[in-house]
């Protein structure tokens, strides 16, 4: 994903780790995925409250006006990497 959209200044990828005591696991996960992207720690779960997550993992796609356009929770464990990437690309293309 970062390779596809990394030069597009209208798209920002932000990974939020809500288990602040587990930041090493989050860093390892992102490293294994080869994303080269970093994350922020949210030990108070403010992101879940603000963006309506009701489980982990939750993926939220927010448009340039701050409106939540897509949200899925938990489904990411059931999908393969390519399927996840295809779905996310379709979401991003819809909101561009």
Rosetta silent file (secondary structure, phi, psi, omega in degrees, C-alpha in Angstrom):
SEQUENCE: XXXXXXXXXXXXXXXXXXXXXXXXXXXXXXXXXXXXXXXXXXXXXXXXXXXXXXXXXXXXXXXXXXXXXXXXXXXXXXXXXXXXXXXXXXXXXXXX
SCORE:     score description
SCORE:     0.000 S_00000001
   1 L     0.000  -45.527 -179.063    0.000    0.000    0.000 S_00000001
   2 H   -61.892  -34.497  179.072    2.717    2.434    0.917 S_00000001
   3 H   -67.933  -37.056 -178.236    4.394    1.741   -2.418 S_00000001
   4 H   -73.827  -43.423 -173.110    1.145    2.422   -4.296 S_00000001
   5 H  -113.746    5.034 -175.364    0.054    5.526   -2.390 S_00000001
   6 L   -59.202  -29.060 -179.549    3.270    6.663   -0.702 S_00000001
   7 L   -95.153   -1.277 -179.069    3.727    9.639   -3.040 S_00000001
   8 L   -88.899  106.108 -175.225    0.088   10.708   -2.889 S_00000001
   9 L   -70.321   -9.129  179.071   -0.006   13.614   -0.439 S_00000001
  10 L   -87.462   -3.626 -178.638   -3.805   13.361   -0.170 S_00000001
  11 L  -123.363  130.399  178.529   -3.559    9.951    1.536 S_00000001
  12 L  -126.575  130.660  174.981   -2.090    9.310    4.979 S_00000001
  13 L  -101.705  126.909  179.357   -1.779    5.889    6.594 S_00000001
  14 L  -133.662  119.252  177.111   -1.835    5.928   10.370 S_00000001
  15 E   -97.856  127.821 -177.782   -1.720    2.786   12.456 S_00000001
  16 E  -113.195  122.389  176.631   -3.037    3.246   15.983 S_00000001
  17 E   -98.881  111.534 -177.889   -2.060    0.807   18.705 S_00000001
  18 L   -87.095   -6.925  175.557   -4.642    0.983   21.483 S_00000001
  19 L  -102.562   84.110 -173.630   -2.768   -1.458   23.680 S_00000001
  20 H   -56.683  -26.410 -179.844   -0.032    0.879   24.809 S_00000001
  21 H   -81.426   -2.248 -175.711    1.747   -1.820   26.770 S_00000001
  22 H  -117.198   27.381 -173.493    2.084   -3.900   23.594 S_00000001
  23 H   -65.869  -25.104  176.925    3.867   -1.478   21.285 S_00000001
  24 H   -65.658  -39.491  178.287    6.697   -3.936   20.604 S_00000001
  25 H   -65.184  -39.391  178.393    4.199   -6.411   19.136 S_00000001
  26 H   -64.455  -43.426  178.908    2.707   -3.704   16.918 S_00000001
  27 H   -63.279  -40.810  178.694    6.142   -2.700   15.655 S_00000001
  28 H   -65.207  -42.069  178.899    6.995   -6.341   14.958 S_00000001
  29 H   -59.829  -48.626 -179.799    3.706   -6.886   13.105 S_00000001
  30 H   -64.880  -35.265  177.955    4.273   -3.868   10.856 S_00000001
  31 H   -65.491  -42.215  179.246    7.865   -4.949   10.266 S_00000001
  32 H   -64.933  -34.757  179.523    6.745   -8.454    9.222 S_00000001
  33 H   -75.173  -11.009  177.817    4.216   -6.967    6.827 S_00000001
  34 L    69.694   25.363 -174.956    7.045   -4.986    5.252 S_00000001
  35 L   -75.908  -31.149 -175.928    5.056   -1.789    5.378 S_00000001
  36 L    69.307   10.074 -178.401    7.877    0.485    6.556 S_00000001
  37 L  -101.418  155.991  179.765    5.185    2.538    8.265 S_00000001
  38 L  -104.906 -177.453 -178.288    5.058    3.568   11.891 S_00000001
  39 E  -141.890  166.253  172.983    2.257    3.794   14.396 S_00000001
  40 E  -114.617  154.776  179.801    1.067    5.874   17.292 S_00000001
  41 E  -102.042  132.486  179.868    0.114    4.557   20.715 S_00000001
  42 L  -127.784   75.744 -174.796   -3.334    5.354   22.112 S_00000001
  43 L   -66.068  -16.972 -179.384   -3.436    3.793   25.601 S_00000001
  44 L   -96.529    5.144  177.719   -6.694    5.579   26.479 S_00000001
  45 L    59.713   27.667 -179.838   -8.552    4.181   23.433 S_00000001
  46 H   -61.726  -37.163 -179.766   -9.550    7.669   22.275 S_00000001
  47 H   -63.363  -40.240  178.876   -9.349    6.614   18.609 S_00000001
  48 H   -63.677  -43.777  179.287  -11.833    3.792   19.182 S_00000001
  49 H   -65.327  -48.407 -175.832  -14.249    6.154   20.901 S_00000001
  50 H   -66.981  -33.914 -174.332  -13.825    8.954   18.344 S_00000001
  51 H  -112.609   11.225  168.889  -14.074    6.747   15.255 S_00000001
  52 L    75.668   24.839  175.542  -16.563    4.145   16.411 S_00000001
  53 L   -71.884  139.832  177.961  -14.467    1.006   16.593 S_00000001
  54 L  -126.758   21.884  178.093  -16.145   -1.794   18.508 S_00000001
  55 L   178.731  174.980 -179.421  -13.466   -4.450   18.232 S_00000001
  56 L  -122.876  142.555   -9.004   -9.953   -5.152   17.072 S_00000001
  57 L   -78.195  154.803  173.978   -8.665   -4.752   14.522 S_00000001
  58 E  -121.490  132.152  175.689  -10.708   -1.878   13.172 S_00000001
  59 E  -111.575  128.958 -179.288   -9.891   -0.177    9.880 S_00000001
  60 E  -124.260  130.365  175.420  -11.284    3.310    9.362 S_00000001
  61 E  -112.294  120.697 -175.700  -11.087    5.282    6.116 S_00000001
  62 E  -114.989  133.622 -178.784  -11.645    9.007    6.629 S_00000001
  63 L   -81.416  177.298 -174.896  -12.080   11.429    3.764 S_00000001
  64 L   -65.109  -11.847  178.551  -10.354   14.794    3.410 S_00000001
  65 L   -98.363    4.465  178.552  -13.236   16.484    5.238 S_00000001
  66 L    85.759    7.950 -179.393  -12.830   14.309    8.329 S_00000001
  67 L   -88.811  132.285  175.986  -15.925   12.178    7.600 S_00000001
  68 E   -70.615  119.706 -177.846  -15.695    8.444    8.269 S_00000001
  69 E  -100.953  -34.655  179.672  -16.436    6.839    4.905 S_00000001
  70 E  -142.064  146.165  176.918  -15.665    3.172    5.625 S_00000001
  71 E  -149.263  127.269  168.646  -15.219    1.107    8.772 S_00000001
  72 E  -132.287  143.689 -177.320  -14.654   -2.613    9.228 S_00000001
  73 E  -125.424  131.951  172.723  -13.980   -4.424   12.427 S_00000001
  74 L    76.726  -26.186 -176.116  -12.521   -7.878   12.927 S_00000001
  75 H   -64.702  -21.147 -175.047  -12.834   -8.912    9.280 S_00000001
  76 H   -62.909  -28.151  179.119   -9.156   -8.292    8.678 S_00000001
  77 H   -71.539  -24.238 -176.533   -8.218  -11.571   10.365 S_00000001
  78 L   -90.104  -10.507 -175.254  -10.398  -13.489    7.909 S_00000001
  79 L  -104.793  147.057  173.845   -8.986  -11.892    4.764 S_00000001
  80 L   -75.705  164.852 -178.188   -5.725  -12.585    2.982 S_00000001
  81 H   -58.411  -44.908 -178.409   -3.192   -9.783    2.477 S_00000001
  82 H   -66.535  -38.718  178.377   -4.004   -9.333   -1.226 S_00000001
  83 H   -64.271  -41.535  177.081   -7.744   -9.291   -0.542 S_00000001
  84 H   -62.475  -44.419 -179.075   -7.243   -6.637    2.149 S_00000001
  85 H   -63.808  -44.177  179.095   -5.112   -4.541   -0.174 S_00000001
  86 H   -60.685  -41.734  179.765   -7.637   -4.788   -3.032 S_00000001
  87 H   -64.848  -44.424 -178.918  -10.471   -3.764   -0.731 S_00000001
  88 H   -65.911  -39.739  176.529   -8.541   -0.805    0.662 S_00000001
  89 H   -60.454  -43.605  178.599   -7.535    0.361   -2.833 S_00000001
  90 H   -61.556  -41.540  177.987  -11.197    0.286   -3.883 S_00000001
  91 H   -62.478  -46.847 -177.911  -12.166    2.346   -0.811 S_00000001
  92 H   -63.965  -39.570  179.028   -9.425    4.903   -1.446 S_00000001
  93 H   -66.090  -33.857  178.837  -10.346    5.259   -5.096 S_00000001
  94 H   -67.345  -30.516 -175.855  -13.983    5.888   -4.169 S_00000001
  95 H   -99.759   -2.593  179.934  -13.167    8.788   -1.887 S_00000001
  96 L   -65.325    0.000    0.000  -10.488   10.500   -4.008 S_00000001
